[in-house]
Amino acid sequence: MEIYDEMEEQSVNQPTTDKFNEAFSKYNMKVDAAWVKATVEKARKEITGVHDKETLKKIYSCIDLTTLKPTDNEDTVLAFVEKVNQLEDKYPDLPSVASICTWPLYAKTVSSSLEVESVKTCCVSGGFPSSQTFFEVKIAETSLALHDGADEIDIVQNAGHVLNSDYETLSDEIDELKSLCADKTLKVILETGALGSLDNVKKAALIAMYSGADFIKTSTGKEVPGADPESFCVMCKTVREYADETGRTIGVKAAGGISTVEDALLYWTIAKIILGKDWLNNTRFRIGASRLADKLLEEILK
């Protein structure tokens, strides 16, 4: 990918981390905590008392509707898909969600029963939610999900590799999985709640983007704290800086504990403030949620 192309002429004896450190040198890797706080406060003030229905419809169209329960089975997943199919018939003037996200085991179930053309089949993969498994397993799981109809793949970046600066392993895994996905969308979950600092969030975001991620995503919401507006703020700023540096646009996704209309509006507004209107669509902005959709619908249909 780009980061390797830029460093191709360097000595093979030079430490691998130097390739990444040179990439990091193009950015200010020290996050301005005061700016983050001020930006989040600005977003909170902007959404106070505002429930504009057109905005809520746009946010609804950016939802990755998620079922990732240990009790999922083919019947429950089919019922989940059928709900989306029925909503399309019942409310034809409303947008549909962006995708249905589930376990790789059910990629074929979703892709074969989904009747709404605009809704994608999304699968978590790569040892979700911890990423702590053999790379061969990640390859196999992702390949099978794609074979069974997945349009989008959400993988977890190994937080342990970020913390011990094993950038080569991180980048190689993402690069390989993106190669498998080809023109399908690859979202890389940073697991921000495990990274320990906003500086590490920025570092993890850059590694993911330079290695081929189409989206960067906050968290799984499974093992550590989920999305927080501060980390999302840093992610958006890093996406903007990366776009300015490379000319490549990356999507952002907030996930993990986002269950209220106010939460959704907050993340949407942070993206609007930092990234601008070009990111306010489901090709560049997503929210991962299981409970949020019904609440948004209720608010829209009042």
Secondary structure as the mmCIF struct_conf table of DSSP 4:
data_model
#
loop_
_struct_conf.conf_type_id
_struct_conf.id
_struct_conf.beg_label_comp_id
_struct_conf.beg_label_asym_id
_struct_conf.beg_label_seq_id
_struct_conf.end_label_comp_id
_struct_conf.end_label_asym_id
_struct_conf.end_label_seq_id
HELX_RH_AL_P HELX_RH_AL_P1 GLU A 2 GLU A 6
TURN_TY1_P TURN_TY1_P1 MET A 7 GLU A 9
BEND BEND1 GLN A 10 GLN A 10
TURN_TY1_P TURN_TY1_P2 VAL A 12 ASN A 13
BEND BEND2 GLN A 14 GLN A 14
TURN_TY1_P TURN_TY1_P3 THR A 16 THR A 16
HELX_RH_AL_P HELX_RH_AL_P2 THR A 17 PHE A 24
TURN_TY1_P TURN_TY1_P4 SER A 25 LYS A 26
BEND BEND3 TYR A 27 TYR A 27
BEND BEND4 LYS A 30 LYS A 30
HELX_RH_AL_P HELX_RH_AL_P3 ALA A 33 ILE A 47
TURN_TY1_P TURN_TY1_P5 THR A 48 GLY A 49
HELX_RH_AL_P HELX_RH_AL_P4 LYS A 53 TYR A 60
TURN_TY1_P TURN_TY1_P6 SER A 61 CYS A 62
STRN STRN1 ILE A 63 THR A 66
TURN_TY1_P TURN_TY1_P7 PRO A 70 THR A 71
HELX_RH_AL_P HELX_RH_AL_P5 GLU A 74 LYS A 90
TURN_TY1_P TURN_TY1_P8 PRO A 92 ASP A 93
BEND BEND5 LEU A 94 LEU A 94
HELX_LH_PP_P HELX_LH_PP_P1 PRO A 95 VAL A 97
BEND BEND6 ALA A 98 ALA A 98
STRN STRN2 SER A 99 THR A 102
HELX_RH_3T_P HELX_RH_3T_P1 PRO A 104 TYR A 106
HELX_RH_AL_P HELX_RH_AL_P6 ALA A 107 SER A 113
TURN_TY1_P TURN_TY1_P9 GLU A 117 SER A 118
HELX_LH_PP_P HELX_LH_PP_P2 VAL A 119 VAL A 119
STRN STRN3 LYS A 120 SER A 125
BEND BEND7 GLY A 126 GLY A 127
TURN_TY1_P TURN_TY1_P10 PHE A 128 SER A 130
BEND BEND8 THR A 133 THR A 133
HELX_RH_AL_P HELX_RH_AL_P7 PHE A 135 HIS A 147
TURN_TY1_P TURN_TY1_P11 ASP A 148 GLY A 149
BEND BEND9 ASP A 151 ASP A 151
STRN STRN4 GLU A 152 VAL A 156
HELX_RH_AL_P HELX_RH_AL_P8 ALA A 159 LEU A 163
TURN_TY1_P TURN_TY1_P12 ASN A 164 SER A 165
HELX_RH_AL_P HELX_RH_AL_P9 TYR A 167 CYS A 181
TURN_TY1_P TURN_TY1_P13 ALA A 182 ASP A 183
BEND BEND10 LYS A 184 LYS A 184
STRN STRN5 THR A 185 ILE A 189
HELX_RH_3T_P HELX_RH_3T_P2 THR A 192 ALA A 194
BEND BEND11 LEU A 195 LEU A 195
BEND BEND12 SER A 197 SER A 197
HELX_RH_AL_P HELX_RH_AL_P10 LEU A 198 TYR A 210
TURN_TY1_P TURN_TY1_P14 SER A 211 GLY A 212
BEND BEND13 ASP A 214 ASP A 214
STRN STRN6 PHE A 215 LYS A 217
BEND BEND14 GLY A 221 VAL A 224
HELX_RH_AL_P HELX_RH_AL_P11 PRO A 229 THR A 246
BEND BEND15 GLY A 247 GLY A 247
STRN STRN7 GLY A 251 ALA A 255
BEND BEND16 GLY A 256 GLY A 257
BEND BEND17 THR A 260 THR A 260
HELX_RH_AL_P HELX_RH_AL_P12 VAL A 261 LEU A 275
HELX_RH_3T_P HELX_RH_3T_P3 LYS A 277 TRP A 279
BEND BEND18 ASN A 281 ASN A 281
TURN_TY1_P TURN_TY1_P15 ASN A 282 ARG A 284
STRN STRN8 PHE A 285 ALA A 289
BEND BEND19 SER A 290 ARG A 291
HELX_RH_AL_P HELX_RH_AL_P13 LEU A 292 ILE A 300
TURN_TY1_P TURN_TY1_P16 LEU A 301 LEU A 301
#
